[in-house]
Amino acid sequence: MSSLPRIVPVAVLLLLAACATHAPPPAPTPAAAAAPVPTVTRGRFVIQAVPLDVWNAIGDILVRTPGAGYDSRSRMLGLYSVHYRGAPLLVVAHALPLSDVVQVLTTEVTATSSAGAPIDNADAAELLAILQRELPAEIERVHARQAAAAAAEARTTKARKAKPRKSGKGK
């Protein structure tokens, strides 16, 4: 007799074992109770200004604030990667959409972790309080600096146009 009758039951068992579904792995046990992520922070504020102006002014304030500095920045994202008193955070300035409530260009400034979660600690709240206090005057300085640069460019352009051109022909 052939050994085929013995192999068939073994092959069937192997095929069934391969098709069997396995129980999902057990859920990881929670580590030490993590502090809940806040949904609102003490330092979040809004200012009626264009987001780009706010972003420019934030950079100027950061470089002269003791204990603060920025590691990187992104104008397109409206953020600064900041360290304040040794603690890392992101300062984000983004426009609020116009609505029945928000009827003029308004920018919200918040502090988040590098993962994007809101931060609610004393250092972040203090830094954002400094920004909130100094931003209106700093935005005015940014506007004045931009106007002076535009006026200087206009004078340079006007001077170039007024200068007589020399003829390329010799005598």
Summary of the structure (lengths in Angstrom):
residues: 171
radius of gyration: 31.3
end to end distance: 118.9
largest distance: 118.9
contacts: 391
relative contact order: 0.15
helix: 42%
strand: 19%
